[in-house]
Amino acid sequence: MNGLICNAEIIEQPYSGQFEERIYDISNPSNSQDWTWIKFEDEHYHEWCGQFRGAPQAVALSSKYNKVLVVTSDYLFQIDCVSGEITDFESIVETQNIYQDLTVTPFGDFIIADYYNIEKIGETIHNRQPLASPIEMDMIKFNGWSESKLSIICEEFLIEDSEVVLELDAKRFEISIRSTQYK
């Protein structure tokens, strides 16, 4: 790694020698045999690859906090953009938080979702704020940003075949209902 990380994306396992590689592994007997590969790019356009324990879920970079969060089936990793080192992690097995999606607001705050809840993550993965929703949610998926508004699709908890479109205002961190459909 040569400079400040400015881009991170999930990729398929690269060919041997395609990138400089770095293994990010936490020694734990409950680790899966799965791996996630993240291609990093620094400010000098140097690309390298990180190999993380667990099946791929999501990755997001915050220039506000100079952090990259990587979500796999096994861990939530926090990577420092300057050093490229793990600065913190959370074991999915130990916390039982099964994350479904991760994004970063246009203002640099991380937003993470498990099946039922959405949280704002600040400077570290332990600095969290649950975001109140007008409904009980299930099967949460982020559907992209439009300026400072995040579109979220979910089901209403315990209502089969429901589809609710929510919107998170990243300026006020408020969630509102955009539409509800029952099939």
DAFEN-V718737 format. One record per backbone hydrogen bond with DSSP energy under -0.5 kcal/mol. NH is the residue of the N-H (numbers start at 0). CO is the residue of the C=O. Records with the same first field share a line. If there is no record, write none. Layout:
NH=CO ; CO
//
This chain:
4=80
5=40
6=40
8=38
10=36
17=14
19=46
21=48
23=21 ; 50
24=22
27=25
30=27
35=51
36=10
37=49
38=8
39=37 ; 47
40=6
41=45
42=3
44=41
47=39
48=19
49=37
50=21
51=35 ; 49
52=23
53=33
56=70
57=70
59=68
61=66
62=60
65=61
66=61
67=78
68=59
69=76
70=57
71=69 ; 74
72=54
75=89
76=69 ; 74
77=87
78=67 ; 76
79=84
80=65
83=79
86=77
87=77
89=75
91=73
92=73
94=90
95=91
97=95
98=96
99=112
100=112
102=110
104=108
107=104
109=120
110=102
111=118
112=100
113=116
118=111
119=128
120=109
121=126
126=123
127=125
128=119
130=117
131=129
136=115 ; 134
137=154
139=114
140=152
142=150
145=148
148=145
149=167
150=143 ; 148
151=165
152=140
153=163
154=137
156=135
158=155
159=157
161=158
162=180
163=153
164=178
165=151 ; 163
166=175
167=149
168=166 ; 173
169=147 ; 167
172=168
173=168
174=131
175=166
177=164
178=164
180=162
182=160
//
